[in-house]
Amino acid sequence: MALTTTLTLTACDPAGEAEDPPAPSAASATVSAPASSTSPAGSGKHTLAEAATAGGLTKATGASAVSDLPVDPGEMHDGMHLVVADYNRAGQTSGRRILFVGVDSIPEDPNKRREHLWRGLIDYALQNGSTGTPTTAKPYQPGPFGGSLECFSLPESASTTDVICGWSDTTTAAVALFPRTTPADAARLFAAMRADLEH
């Protein structure tokens, strides 16, 4: 049975709002998010929705689709949406896919939610084929929705390696794991995916 990739959560945990987020693992402690990479976001509230095609990538379906929640999205409140999907590159029939996890209608600072998602995705990546220590996140062009888009590799390499990207704007945060690529290529693809996933 496949996980429904877009969830609207209606439960609220007021007592949990005061709790601190879990401490990052040793592997994820090196991730930093430079504040200088932000740009103005478009006006209004942005939302996320699953897409059959995102940035030219095809969403995996059926038995090959992501079937559980691989990354803790953080505390969810009324009206928030969680989108979890994995995407195939053109012609891909096997191997590791691009994993996407995003949340909208975030009541707290979306940069903090992105950092929470990053820590979870680093842990997931290191348990599923990625190796090394994450590099420092570098800013890239975020696309028409503005905000901040940053990527880092696992580990730093002159050639292709696994790359994690994340975006945040006024109300959304999302991350994705891109197997065997470069940060610049992953950033371009992530911005293209964002155009299909964020509205």
Z-matrix of the N, CA and C atoms (Angstrom, degrees):
N
C 1 1.447
C 2 1.520 1 108.89
N 3 1.306 2 117.79 1 129.51
C 4 1.464 3 122.67 2 -177.00
C 5 1.518 4 110.74 3 -86.31
N 6 1.302 5 116.24 4 147.94
C 7 1.460 6 122.88 5 177.47
C 8 1.514 7 109.21 6 -70.31
N 9 1.313 8 117.26 7 133.30
C 10 1.453 9 120.52 8 172.22
C 11 1.509 10 106.38 9 -68.55
N 12 1.309 11 116.81 10 120.85
C 13 1.455 12 119.43 11 -168.51
C 14 1.512 13 115.11 12 -81.85
N 15 1.297 14 118.68 13 -17.81
C 16 1.456 15 119.62 14 175.60
C 17 1.514 16 107.73 15 -115.50
N 18 1.315 17 116.46 16 118.09
C 19 1.447 18 121.68 17 -177.32
C 20 1.515 19 109.59 18 -118.20
N 21 1.308 20 117.03 19 134.54
C 22 1.456 21 121.28 20 170.16
C 23 1.514 22 106.31 21 -107.29
N 24 1.309 23 116.35 22 114.28
C 25 1.450 24 120.50 23 -176.31
C 26 1.514 25 109.40 24 -93.99
N 27 1.332 26 115.34 25 133.18
C 28 1.457 27 119.77 26 -178.82
C 29 1.514 28 112.20 27 -112.77
N 30 1.316 29 117.49 28 -5.63
C 31 1.463 30 119.73 29 178.55
C 32 1.520 31 108.95 30 -83.52
N 33 1.304 32 115.31 31 148.73
C 34 1.452 33 120.82 32 179.86
C 35 1.517 34 108.21 33 -130.92
N 36 1.316 35 117.37 34 141.60
C 37 1.452 36 121.81 35 -178.91
C 38 1.520 37 108.47 36 -121.58
N 39 1.345 38 118.18 37 79.15
C 40 1.463 39 119.51 38 -177.59
C 41 1.517 40 113.08 39 -58.23
N 42 1.328 41 117.58 40 -33.79
C 43 1.460 42 119.58 41 -179.40
C 44 1.517 43 110.78 42 -67.52
N 45 1.341 44 117.30 43 -31.48
C 46 1.451 45 121.22 44 -178.13
C 47 1.514 46 113.64 45 -75.81
N 48 1.339 47 118.06 46 -13.72
C 49 1.450 48 120.44 47 -176.94
C 50 1.517 49 112.29 48 -64.67
N 51 1.306 50 117.97 49 -27.87
C 52 1.458 51 120.68 50 -177.26
C 53 1.521 52 112.38 51 -87.05
N 54 1.331 53 117.28 52 -9.00
C 55 1.454 54 119.81 53 -177.47
C 56 1.518 55 110.56 54 -73.80
N 57 1.337 56 116.40 55 146.10
C 58 1.450 57 121.40 56 175.56
C 59 1.515 58 108.93 57 -77.83
N 60 1.345 59 118.51 58 149.56
C 61 1.454 60 120.20 59 175.49
C 62 1.516 61 109.73 60 -67.59
N 63 1.352 62 117.46 61 156.25
C 64 1.454 63 119.56 62 -179.96
C 65 1.525 64 110.58 63 -61.48
N 66 1.327 65 115.36 64 148.20
C 67 1.457 66 120.62 65 179.14
C 68 1.517 67 109.45 66 -66.36
N 69 1.337 68 118.62 67 141.70
C 70 1.453 69 120.15 68 179.55
C 71 1.515 70 110.97 69 -68.43
N 72 1.338 71 115.75 70 152.75
C 73 1.456 72 120.40 71 177.03
C 74 1.518 73 108.44 72 -71.22
N 75 1.319 74 116.35 73 168.21
C 76 1.456 75 120.15 74 -179.68
C 77 1.517 76 110.84 75 -59.83
N 78 1.341 77 117.21 76 -36.44
C 79 1.458 78 120.49 77 -178.90
C 80 1.517 79 111.81 78 -67.64
N 81 1.318 80 117.68 79 -31.45
C 82 1.460 81 119.35 80 -175.42
C 83 1.520 82 113.21 81 -94.74
N 84 1.305 83 118.09 82 -3.71
C 85 1.455 84 120.55 83 -176.09
C 86 1.522 85 112.49 84 -67.53
N 87 1.348 86 118.12 85 -18.79
C 88 1.452 87 120.07 86 -177.05
C 89 1.516 88 113.47 87 -85.00
N 90 1.316 89 118.96 88 -8.33
C 91 1.458 90 121.12 89 -179.12
C 92 1.514 91 109.74 90 -71.02
N 93 1.322 92 116.07 91 131.26
C 94 1.453 93 119.96 92 174.93
C 95 1.515 94 108.36 93 -132.62
N 96 1.304 95 115.86 94 151.85
C 97 1.456 96 120.97 95 -178.86
C 98 1.517 97 109.27 96 -120.24
N 99 1.326 98 117.94 97 102.22
C 100 1.454 99 119.01 98 -179.28
C 101 1.518 100 111.65 99 -64.85
N 102 1.316 101 116.58 100 131.93
C 103 1.460 102 121.28 101 -177.45
C 104 1.519 103 111.99 102 -74.41
N 105 1.318 104 118.62 103 -17.37
C 106 1.456 105 120.98 104 -175.40
C 107 1.516 106 113.52 105 -73.92
N 108 1.325 107 119.31 106 -4.92
C 109 1.455 108 121.15 107 -174.98
C 110 1.517 109 113.19 108 -91.37
N 111 1.306 110 118.49 109 6.68
C 112 1.454 111 120.02 110 -177.44
C 113 1.514 112 111.03 111 -83.39
N 114 1.326 113 114.84 112 151.79
C 115 1.455 114 121.73 113 173.65
C 116 1.510 115 107.48 114 -138.30
N 117 1.318 116 118.23 115 160.21
C 118 1.458 117 119.79 116 -176.91
C 119 1.518 118 111.77 117 -58.85
N 120 1.310 119 116.41 118 136.93
C 121 1.457 120 121.37 119 177.49
C 122 1.515 121 108.71 120 -91.60
N 123 1.325 122 115.01 121 157.29
C 124 1.451 123 119.77 122 176.11
C 125 1.519 124 109.90 123 -60.24
N 126 1.325 125 115.75 124 157.74
C 127 1.456 126 119.05 125 -178.14
C 128 1.514 127 110.86 126 -71.44
N 129 1.320 128 116.19 127 152.91
C 130 1.453 129 121.64 128 176.03
C 131 1.513 130 113.28 129 91.33
N 132 1.307 131 113.29 130 173.70
C 133 1.457 132 122.14 131 -178.59
C 134 1.525 133 109.45 132 -86.10
N 135 1.308 134 116.36 133 130.73
C 136 1.454 135 121.36 134 177.39
C 137 1.524 136 109.29 135 -96.31
N 138 1.317 137 116.24 136 148.26
C 139 1.460 138 121.67 137 176.78
C 140 1.518 139 109.26 138 -127.78
N 141 1.328 140 115.56 139 160.19
C 142 1.460 141 122.23 140 176.35
C 143 1.515 142 109.32 141 -110.70
N 144 1.313 143 115.89 142 147.01
C 145 1.459 144 121.75 143 175.44
C 146 1.519 145 107.80 144 -147.33
N 147 1.323 146 115.87 145 145.07
C 148 1.453 147 118.30 146 178.50
C 149 1.520 148 109.49 147 -63.51
N 150 1.326 149 115.71 148 153.69
C 151 1.457 150 121.68 149 179.92
C 152 1.522 151 108.87 150 -137.01
N 153 1.324 152 116.35 151 135.40
C 154 1.462 153 120.90 152 177.86
C 155 1.522 154 110.54 153 -65.05
N 156 1.333 155 116.01 154 -30.89
C 157 1.460 156 122.23 155 176.42
C 158 1.521 157 107.54 156 -132.66
N 159 1.311 158 116.95 157 130.87
C 160 1.469 159 121.76 158 179.27
C 161 1.523 160 108.74 159 -134.78
N 162 1.319 161 116.55 160 116.83
C 163 1.459 162 120.45 161 -179.97
C 164 1.512 163 113.13 162 61.65
N 165 1.329 164 117.06 163 28.16
C 166 1.457 165 121.54 164 -178.27
C 167 1.516 166 113.84 165 85.73
N 168 1.324 167 117.57 166 -2.51
C 169 1.464 168 122.26 167 178.10
C 170 1.520 169 109.17 168 -92.41
N 171 1.326 170 116.66 169 148.69
C 172 1.459 171 121.65 170 -179.63
C 173 1.518 172 109.95 171 -101.26
N 174 1.334 173 115.94 172 130.50
C 175 1.463 174 121.45 173 178.93
C 176 1.524 175 109.90 174 -66.78
N 177 1.329 176 116.53 175 131.77
C 178 1.467 177 121.47 176 176.08
C 179 1.520 178 108.67 177 -69.01
N 180 1.318 179 116.68 178 139.48
C 181 1.462 180 121.94 179 -179.61
C 182 1.520 181 109.58 180 -132.24
N 183 1.328 182 115.37 181 170.44
C 184 1.458 183 121.01 182 176.92
C 185 1.512 184 112.44 183 67.65
N 186 1.323 185 115.65 184 -146.59
C 187 1.461 186 121.56 185 -176.06
C 188 1.526 187 112.43 186 -63.61
N 189 1.336 188 117.65 187 -23.94
C 190 1.462 189 119.79 188 -177.95
C 191 1.529 190 113.06 189 -86.39
N 192 1.321 191 117.79 190 -5.71
C 193 1.466 192 120.88 191 -178.41
C 194 1.523 193 111.22 192 -77.11
N 195 1.328 194 116.02 193 156.72
C 196 1.460 195 120.76 194 175.02
C 197 1.527 196 107.51 195 -58.18
N 198 1.337 197 116.57 196 132.32
C 199 1.465 198 119.56 197 -172.77
C 200 1.522 199 113.18 198 -118.81
N 201 1.308 200 117.36 199 2.94
C 202 1.460 201 120.26 200 176.33
C 203 1.525 202 107.75 201 -143.86
N 204 1.295 203 116.76 202 177.65
C 205 1.456 204 121.25 203 179.67
C 206 1.526 205 107.90 204 -93.25
N 207 1.341 206 118.10 205 101.18
C 208 1.462 207 120.83 206 -173.01
C 209 1.521 208 114.64 207 -75.34
N 210 1.334 209 117.91 208 -18.61
C 211 1.460 210 122.67 209 -175.83
C 212 1.523 211 108.79 210 -134.63
N 213 1.334 212 117.16 211 133.20
C 214 1.466 213 121.14 212 175.56
C 215 1.526 214 108.41 213 -66.23
N 216 1.341 215 117.99 214 119.30
C 217 1.462 216 119.37 215 -178.01
C 218 1.522 217 114.12 216 -79.51
N 219 1.315 218 117.49 217 -3.26
C 220 1.458 219 120.25 218 -174.43
C 221 1.511 220 109.76 219 89.97
N 222 1.314 221 115.22 220 -179.91
C 223 1.463 222 120.17 221 -177.50
C 224 1.519 223 110.75 222 -64.99
N 225 1.326 224 115.32 223 132.22
C 226 1.466 225 121.52 224 179.59
C 227 1.527 226 109.20 225 -108.77
N 228 1.333 227 116.29 226 140.40
C 229 1.464 228 123.63 227 -178.67
C 230 1.519 229 109.89 228 -120.57
N 231 1.329 230 115.88 229 171.71
C 232 1.461 231 121.25 230 175.10
C 233 1.524 232 110.37 231 -51.47
N 234 1.323 233 115.79 232 135.85
C 235 1.456 234 120.97 233 175.07
C 236 1.513 235 115.95 234 83.11
N 237 1.332 236 118.80 235 -6.39
C 238 1.458 237 120.92 236 178.17
C 239 1.525 238 109.26 237 -82.38
N 240 1.333 239 116.29 238 148.41
C 241 1.456 240 121.86 239 177.69
C 242 1.523 241 109.22 240 -121.26
N 243 1.316 242 115.58 241 137.99
C 244 1.456 243 123.37 242 176.98
C 245 1.518 244 107.87 243 -113.32
N 246 1.322 245 116.82 244 128.05
C 247 1.458 246 121.85 245 176.71
C 248 1.522 247 107.60 246 -118.73
N 249 1.333 248 116.13 247 123.49
C 250 1.460 249 122.81 248 178.18
C 251 1.521 250 107.27 249 -129.67
N 252 1.316 251 116.89 250 125.93
C 253 1.465 252 120.32 251 179.36
C 254 1.516 253 109.20 252 -158.40
N 255 1.337 254 115.06 253 155.76
C 256 1.450 255 118.18 254 169.33
C 257 1.522 256 108.13 255 -118.42
N 258 1.331 257 114.62 256 146.89
C 259 1.460 258 122.22 257 -171.97
C 260 1.520 259 110.76 258 -122.98
N 261 1.344 260 114.77 259 143.71
C 262 1.461 261 122.59 260 177.53
C 263 1.522 262 109.96 261 -97.26
N 264 1.323 263 115.57 262 139.10
C 265 1.457 264 119.61 263 169.81
C 266 1.526 265 107.80 264 -71.70
N 267 1.308 266 117.53 265 163.85
C 268 1.470 267 121.62 266 179.94
C 269 1.527 268 110.05 267 -54.89
N 270 1.314 269 116.39 268 126.50
C 271 1.456 270 122.17 269 178.11
C 272 1.518 271 115.35 270 79.15
N 273 1.313 272 118.88 271 -0.78
C 274 1.460 273 121.16 272 -178.00
C 275 1.520 274 110.74 273 -72.41
N 276 1.335 275 116.43 274 128.26
C 277 1.465 276 121.42 275 177.07
C 278 1.519 277 112.15 276 -121.83
N 279 1.327 278 117.50 277 -11.75
C 280 1.463 279 120.50 278 178.27
C 281 1.525 280 108.31 279 -153.74
N 282 1.322 281 115.28 280 177.41
C 283 1.458 282 119.99 281 179.49
C 284 1.514 283 112.45 282 89.86
N 285 1.330 284 114.95 283 178.83
C 286 1.461 285 120.59 284 -178.26
C 287 1.518 286 110.98 285 -72.59
N 288 1.299 287 115.17 286 134.08
C 289 1.461 288 122.10 287 -179.77
C 290 1.532 289 110.43 288 -95.98
N 291 1.321 290 115.57 289 171.65
C 292 1.459 291 121.66 290 174.85
C 293 1.521 292 107.25 291 -81.98
N 294 1.326 293 116.66 292 118.55
C 295 1.462 294 122.29 293 -178.55
C 296 1.521 295 109.46 294 -96.40
N 297 1.338 296 116.91 295 128.67
C 298 1.459 297 123.73 296 -179.84
C 299 1.520 298 109.68 297 -118.07
N 300 1.342 299 117.13 298 134.39
C 301 1.466 300 123.38 299 173.80
C 302 1.526 301 107.13 300 -137.24
N 303 1.337 302 116.59 301 124.55
C 304 1.457 303 120.26 302 -179.50
C 305 1.516 304 112.50 303 -142.68
N 306 1.327 305 116.27 304 153.95
C 307 1.466 306 123.40 305 -178.87
C 308 1.530 307 107.84 306 -135.00
N 309 1.350 308 116.45 307 140.71
C 310 1.459 309 119.35 308 175.19
C 311 1.524 310 111.04 309 -121.12
N 312 1.317 311 115.97 310 178.18
C 313 1.472 312 123.93 311 -178.88
C 314 1.526 313 111.64 312 54.84
N 315 1.314 314 116.35 313 42.29
C 316 1.465 315 122.50 314 -176.33
C 317 1.527 316 109.50 315 -75.90
N 318 1.354 317 117.63 316 122.64
C 319 1.463 318 119.71 317 -178.25
C 320 1.529 319 113.37 318 -79.18
N 321 1.338 320 118.10 319 -25.61
C 322 1.460 321 120.70 320 -179.20
C 323 1.526 322 109.19 321 -94.93
N 324 1.308 323 117.69 322 -172.25
C 325 1.457 324 123.02 323 177.92
C 326 1.531 325 108.96 324 -61.96
N 327 1.338 326 119.02 325 116.90
C 328 1.466 327 120.73 326 -178.91
C 329 1.528 328 113.61 327 -60.29
N 330 1.346 329 118.42 328 -27.04
C 331 1.462 330 120.19 329 176.61
C 332 1.523 331 111.10 330 -63.21
N 333 1.336 332 116.84 331 -38.23
C 334 1.466 333 120.11 332 177.79
C 335 1.520 334 110.65 333 -66.57
N 336 1.336 335 117.07 334 -38.37
C 337 1.472 336 119.76 335 177.86
C 338 1.528 337 110.02 336 -66.14
N 339 1.338 338 117.40 337 -40.12
C 340 1.466 339 120.04 338 177.55
C 341 1.526 340 110.26 339 -60.99
N 342 1.322 341 117.47 340 -43.35
C 343 1.461 342 120.16 341 178.60
C 344 1.521 343 110.93 342 -61.93
N 345 1.335 344 117.57 343 -39.05
C 346 1.465 345 121.32 344 176.53
C 347 1.533 346 109.90 345 -61.95
N 348 1.324 347 117.02 346 -45.62
C 349 1.466 348 120.93 347 178.31
C 350 1.525 349 110.95 348 -63.52
N 351 1.344 350 117.35 349 -40.09
C 352 1.461 351 121.03 350 177.49
C 353 1.525 352 110.84 351 -58.13
N 354 1.324 353 117.54 352 -48.31
C 355 1.475 354 120.39 353 -178.93
C 356 1.520 355 110.49 354 -58.09
N 357 1.335 356 116.90 355 -43.55
C 358 1.458 357 120.12 356 178.67
C 359 1.509 358 112.67 357 -65.35
N 360 1.329 359 117.23 358 -39.21
C 361 1.463 360 120.05 359 -179.11
C 362 1.522 361 111.51 360 -72.30
N 363 1.328 362 118.12 361 -33.18
C 364 1.468 363 120.31 362 174.20
C 365 1.521 364 109.64 363 -61.11
N 366 1.327 365 117.13 364 -48.68
C 367 1.466 366 120.49 365 178.98
C 368 1.521 367 110.71 366 -59.30
N 369 1.337 368 117.33 367 -44.72
C 370 1.467 369 121.34 368 178.21
C 371 1.530 370 110.48 369 -60.36
N 372 1.332 371 117.29 370 -46.68
C 373 1.460 372 121.64 371 -177.57
C 374 1.522 373 111.38 372 -61.51
N 375 1.328 374 116.93 373 -43.49
C 376 1.463 375 120.34 374 -178.64
C 377 1.523 376 112.15 375 -67.69
N 378 1.320 377 117.91 376 -21.68
C 379 1.464 378 121.51 377 176.92
C 380 1.526 379 112.01 378 -90.76
N 381 1.341 380 117.57 379 -6.03
C 382 1.460 381 120.87 380 -174.10
C 383 1.525 382 113.20 381 -133.11
N 384 1.322 383 117.18 382 42.98
C 385 1.454 384 120.84 383 170.64
C 386 1.511 385 117.05 384 109.13
N 387 1.317 386 119.57 385 -18.26
C 388 1.462 387 120.94 386 177.64
C 389 1.524 388 108.96 387 -80.40
N 390 1.324 389 116.07 388 154.38
C 391 1.463 390 120.46 389 178.79
C 392 1.517 391 109.55 390 -136.04
N 393 1.323 392 115.63 391 162.95
C 394 1.450 393 120.67 392 172.75
C 395 1.512 394 114.26 393 92.42
N 396 1.321 395 114.14 394 -178.03
C 397 1.458 396 122.88 395 -179.51
C 398 1.524 397 108.71 396 -102.79
N 399 1.323 398 118.26 397 136.12
C 400 1.467 399 120.00 398 -179.76
C 401 1.521 400 112.44 399 -61.50
N 402 1.319 401 115.37 400 144.54
C 403 1.458 402 121.00 401 173.66
C 404 1.528 403 108.67 402 -82.28
N 405 1.312 404 117.20 403 177.18
C 406 1.462 405 121.42 404 175.85
C 407 1.525 406 109.18 405 -75.42
N 408 1.323 407 116.71 406 138.08
C 409 1.464 408 121.38 407 179.78
C 410 1.527 409 110.37 408 -64.95
N 411 1.343 410 115.06 409 139.63
C 412 1.463 411 121.27 410 177.85
C 413 1.526 412 108.98 411 -119.77
N 414 1.338 413 117.35 412 143.12
C 415 1.467 414 120.50 413 -178.36
C 416 1.528 415 112.54 414 -78.05
N 417 1.325 416 114.95 415 147.64
C 418 1.464 417 123.45 416 175.55
C 419 1.523 418 108.27 417 -136.12
N 420 1.321 419 117.23 418 169.44
C 421 1.460 420 121.89 419 179.11
C 422 1.526 421 109.90 420 -62.05
N 423 1.349 422 118.69 421 124.94
C 424 1.460 423 121.28 422 -175.06
C 425 1.521 424 114.77 423 -82.23
N 426 1.331 425 118.32 424 -14.43
C 427 1.455 426 119.94 425 -177.40
C 428 1.515 427 111.79 426 93.58
N 429 1.352 428 117.30 427 -172.30
C 430 1.469 429 121.49 428 -171.21
C 431 1.529 430 115.45 429 -67.32
N 432 1.330 431 118.22 430 -18.60
C 433 1.462 432 119.38 431 179.65
C 434 1.524 433 112.14 432 -83.68
N 435 1.321 434 117.51 433 -6.08
C 436 1.455 435 121.08 434 178.41
C 437 1.513 436 112.60 435 69.27
N 438 1.309 437 115.53 436 -151.79
C 439 1.453 438 119.98 437 -177.18
C 440 1.515 439 110.65 438 78.93
N 441 1.307 440 115.87 439 -140.10
C 442 1.457 441 122.57 440 -174.68
C 443 1.520 442 109.75 441 -135.23
N 444 1.330 443 117.22 442 134.53
C 445 1.462 444 122.66 443 173.28
C 446 1.519 445 106.92 444 -129.83
N 447 1.331 446 116.39 445 123.12
C 448 1.455 447 121.64 446 -177.08
C 449 1.517 448 110.00 447 -135.61
N 450 1.341 449 116.01 448 150.16
C 451 1.467 450 121.55 449 179.95
C 452 1.524 451 109.74 450 -137.39
N 453 1.325 452 115.49 451 154.14
C 454 1.457 453 122.62 452 172.83
C 455 1.515 454 108.66 453 -147.06
N 456 1.332 455 115.74 454 159.60
C 457 1.456 456 119.42 455 -178.13
C 458 1.514 457 112.19 456 -108.31
N 459 1.329 458 113.79 457 161.30
C 460 1.470 459 123.90 458 178.77
C 461 1.520 460 108.34 459 -126.39
N 462 1.264 461 124.23 460 101.33
C 463 1.459 462 128.97 461 -16.79
C 464 1.523 463 108.92 462 -88.01
N 465 1.332 464 116.53 463 -174.27
C 466 1.458 465 119.62 464 176.23
C 467 1.521 466 108.84 465 -65.48
N 468 1.325 467 116.21 466 136.61
C 469 1.456 468 120.51 467 -177.43
C 470 1.517 469 109.29 468 -153.52
N 471 1.324 470 116.49 469 148.76
C 472 1.460 471 120.41 470 176.17
C 473 1.526 472 110.64 471 -77.48
N 474 1.327 473 116.66 472 -19.77
C 475 1.459 474 120.49 473 178.56
C 476 1.528 475 109.14 474 -109.58
N 477 1.313 476 116.96 475 -162.88
C 478 1.459 477 119.74 476 -178.02
C 479 1.524 478 111.31 477 -69.98
N 480 1.308 479 115.01 478 146.56
C 481 1.455 480 123.20 479 179.61
C 482 1.524 481 107.31 480 -152.97
N 483 1.314 482 118.38 481 178.94
C 484 1.459 483 120.34 482 175.04
C 485 1.525 484 108.84 483 -78.73
N 486 1.333 485 115.82 484 139.58
C 487 1.463 486 121.85 485 -176.00
C 488 1.520 487 108.83 486 -128.33
N 489 1.328 488 116.19 487 138.48
C 490 1.463 489 122.03 488 173.50
C 491 1.524 490 107.66 489 -115.37
N 492 1.323 491 115.64 490 129.31
C 493 1.465 492 121.75 491 176.69
C 494 1.517 493 109.27 492 -118.49
N 495 1.319 494 115.99 493 154.23
C 496 1.455 495 121.29 494 175.59
C 497 1.509 496 110.54 495 -146.34
N 498 1.330 497 116.40 496 145.96
C 499 1.457 498 120.43 497 172.77
C 500 1.513 499 108.74 498 -124.03
N 501 1.317 500 115.70 499 156.75
C 502 1.461 501 122.07 500 169.30
C 503 1.519 502 107.40 501 -148.83
N 504 1.331 503 114.98 502 145.87
C 505 1.461 504 121.02 503 173.44
C 506 1.520 505 107.07 504 -139.76
N 507 1.301 506 119.39 505 -154.72
C 508 1.462 507 120.87 506 -173.20
C 509 1.520 508 113.98 507 -65.19
N 510 1.342 509 118.88 508 -27.99
C 511 1.472 510 120.26 509 -176.54
C 512 1.517 511 114.73 510 -137.91
N 513 1.335 512 119.34 511 -1.05
C 514 1.463 513 120.24 512 -178.24
C 515 1.516 514 111.28 513 -129.31
N 516 1.331 515 114.66 514 157.02
C 517 1.460 516 122.27 515 171.50
C 518 1.515 517 107.00 516 -146.76
N 519 1.321 518 116.47 517 141.34
C 520 1.457 519 120.67 518 -179.86
C 521 1.518 520 109.28 519 -152.18
N 522 1.333 521 115.14 520 155.39
C 523 1.456 522 122.18 521 177.22
C 524 1.520 523 108.59 522 -137.33
N 525 1.326 524 115.88 523 159.36
C 526 1.460 525 120.46 524 175.49
C 527 1.517 526 109.12 525 -150.69
N 528 1.330 527 115.18 526 147.01
C 529 1.463 528 123.38 527 176.20
C 530 1.519 529 107.77 528 -105.36
N 531 1.333 530 116.34 529 122.33
C 532 1.459 531 123.53 530 -179.51
C 533 1.530 532 108.81 531 -111.85
N 534 1.332 533 118.89 532 104.63
C 535 1.464 534 120.26 533 178.75
C 536 1.530 535 111.88 534 -69.02
N 537 1.308 536 116.24 535 140.87
C 538 1.461 537 125.80 536 170.89
C 539 1.530 538 113.99 537 46.87
N 540 1.319 539 115.21 538 70.93
C 541 1.462 540 121.34 539 177.29
C 542 1.520 541 108.79 540 -152.13
N 543 1.305 542 117.64 541 -168.64
C 544 1.463 543 122.59 542 175.10
C 545 1.528 544 108.42 543 -113.73
N 546 1.329 545 118.49 544 155.97
C 547 1.463 546 119.51 545 178.94
C 548 1.531 547 113.32 546 -57.30
N 549 1.324 548 118.22 547 -41.45
C 550 1.467 549 120.25 548 -179.14
C 551 1.527 550 111.33 549 -64.24
N 552 1.336 551 117.31 550 -43.04
C 553 1.472 552 120.08 551 178.67
C 554 1.526 553 110.84 552 -66.78
N 555 1.327 554 116.63 553 -41.21
C 556 1.468 555 120.25 554 178.61
C 557 1.526 556 110.52 555 -63.10
N 558 1.330 557 117.56 556 -40.73
C 559 1.468 558 121.07 557 -179.92
C 560 1.523 559 111.24 558 -62.99
N 561 1.338 560 117.21 559 -43.23
C 562 1.471 561 120.22 560 177.94
C 563 1.524 562 110.79 561 -61.60
N 564 1.330 563 116.52 562 -44.01
C 565 1.458 564 120.67 563 -179.34
C 566 1.527 565 110.96 564 -67.88
N 567 1.336 566 117.49 565 -39.87
C 568 1.462 567 121.09 566 -179.83
C 569 1.532 568 110.88 567 -64.20
N 570 1.336 569 117.35 568 -40.46
C 571 1.468 570 120.49 569 176.91
C 572 1.527 571 110.38 570 -63.38
N 573 1.334 572 117.53 571 -38.11
C 574 1.468 573 120.90 572 177.63
C 575 1.525 574 110.76 573 -68.25
N 576 1.337 575 117.69 574 -39.66
C 577 1.463 576 121.28 575 176.41
C 578 1.526 577 109.97 576 -62.30
N 579 1.321 578 115.70 577 -41.77
C 580 1.466 579 121.15 578 -178.08
C 581 1.525 580 110.99 579 -57.88
N 582 1.325 581 116.98 580 -38.60
C 583 1.465 582 120.86 581 -179.65
C 584 1.525 583 111.81 582 -61.49
N 585 1.341 584 117.59 583 -27.11
C 586 1.468 585 121.67 584 179.48
C 587 1.523 586 113.32 585 -94.41
N 588 1.327 587 118.14 586 -19.63
C 589 1.464 588 121.93 587 -175.19
C 590 1.525 589 113.76 588 -101.81
N 591 1.325 590 117.41 589 -24.35
C 592 1.464 591 121.19 590 -177.61
C 593 1.524 592 109.72 591 -109.33
N 594 1.331 593 115.48 592 137.85
C 595 1.475 594 120.53 593 -176.83
C 596 1.519 595 110.10 594 -133.42
